[in-house]
Amino acid sequence: MSIEQSQLAPLLVTTTQAARILGVCTMTLLRDRTRRFPPPVRLSSRCLRWSVRALQEWVDEQVVDAERTQKKTRNPLQARTDRI
């Protein structure tokens, strides 16, 4: 991404856009009591936005965690067939 494109990209997105980025329903994002998703930025009492950078970092972290978990929980049957 060039500097011009990054300057034009939005820094904050709506609830619908954030949910789409995270791959969840908007209600799941709004009802997140466990704080597993990045917190929203409250612009006013009725206006929530999410930081694109925080969402991207969260997605990247989830990918790394999934890869780490996949390596730890490798299927034992597959490991045996790999040795043959």
ZIVEN-V667164 format. One line per field, one symbol per residue. psi: psi as a letter, one per 30 degrees, with the letter a starting at -180 (. if undefined). burial: + if it has 24 or more other ideal C-beta (glycine too) atoms within 12 Angstrom, else -. Layout:
psi: ???
burial: ???
This chain:
psi: kleeeeffkkfklleeeeeeefhlleeeefgiffhflkllkjfafgjklkkeeeeeeeeeeeeeeeeeeeeehkkeeeeefef.
burial: ------------+-+--++-++------+-------++-+-------+++++--+--+--------------------------
